[in-house]
Structures are given as structure tokens and as C-alpha cells.
Amino acid sequence: MRYTVLVEAEEEGGFRVWCPALRGCHSQGETQAEALENIREAIAAYLESVQADGLPPPADVTIHHVEAAVS
């Protein structure tokens, strides 16, 4: 399955990454590539756990972009 992940640079260096569709599924890495590889592994472990519990895999989230202005 394909899941949306978000990557954010940390102020102290490195990157954190999480998967909004899989509550609590997050990781980190020194580089974006490392963070993405780590979240792939975290997602696989999450899905194995869900499957072991006999549950269907969670669906990905829907992404919407909104505009907001400060007055």
C-alpha cells in the first residue's frame, strides 16, 4: 500500500517523519533519505501488527490545501 508521510527538518539537525493515516507511526533520520527509509520500516511493522490483530490495513488520508490570511 502507499501511504502519505510528512517530513520536517528539526532545528537541531536531522529530520522527523510521520504517517498521518497510521496514528503513532513516526520515525526520524539524520538525512531525509534516512528518515524515509526508517518510516518505511515503521509502516511495515505497523501493518504487520494490524494484520496480526486480524484488522484491515488503514486507508491513507485525504489531503486538502486551504488558504488562510492574517488580518
C-alpha positions in Angstrom: 0.0 0.0 0.0 1.0 3.6 -0.5 0.8 6.0 2.5 1.4 9.7 2.7 4.2 10.7 5.0 5.3 14.2 6.2 8.9 15.1 6.7 10.0 18.1 8.8 13.5 19.4 9.4 14.5 19.6 13.1 16.1 22.8 14.4 18.9 20.8 16.0 19.5 18.8 12.7 18.1 15.8 11.2 14.5 15.1 10.1 11.4 13.8 11.7 8.8 11.9 9.7 5.3 10.6 10.4 2.4 8.9 8.7 -0.9 10.7 9.5 -3.0 7.7 8.5 -1.2 5.5 11.0 -1.7 7.1 14.4 1.6 6.9 16.4 3.7 5.8 13.4 6.7 8.1 13.3 10.4 8.0 12.9 13.5 10.2 12.3 16.8 10.3 10.5 19.9 12.3 10.0 19.0 12.9 6.3 15.7 12.9 4.5 16.7 9.7 2.8 17.4 8.0 6.1 14.2 9.3 7.6 12.2 8.0 4.7 13.8 4.6 4.9 13.1 4.5 8.6 9.4 5.4 8.2 9.1 2.6 5.5 10.3 0.2 8.2 8.0 1.7 10.8 5.0 1.5 8.4 5.8 -2.2 7.6 6.0 -3.0 11.3 2.7 -1.2 12.0 0.9 -3.0 9.2 2.3 -6.4 10.4 0.8 -5.6 13.8 -2.6 -4.6 12.4 -2.6 -7.8 10.3 -1.7 -9.9 13.3 -4.7 -8.4 15.1 -6.9 -9.5 12.2 -7.8 -5.9 11.2 -7.8 -4.4 7.7 -5.0 -2.0 6.9 -5.9 1.6 7.5 -6.6 3.7 4.4 -4.5 6.7 3.5 -5.7 10.1 4.4 -7.1 12.7 2.1 -5.0 15.8 1.7 -6.6 19.2 1.2 -4.9 22.6 0.9 -6.5 25.6 2.4 -5.6 29.3 2.3 -5.7 31.4 5.4 -4.8 35.1 5.9 -3.9 37.1 9.0 -5.9 40.3 9.3 
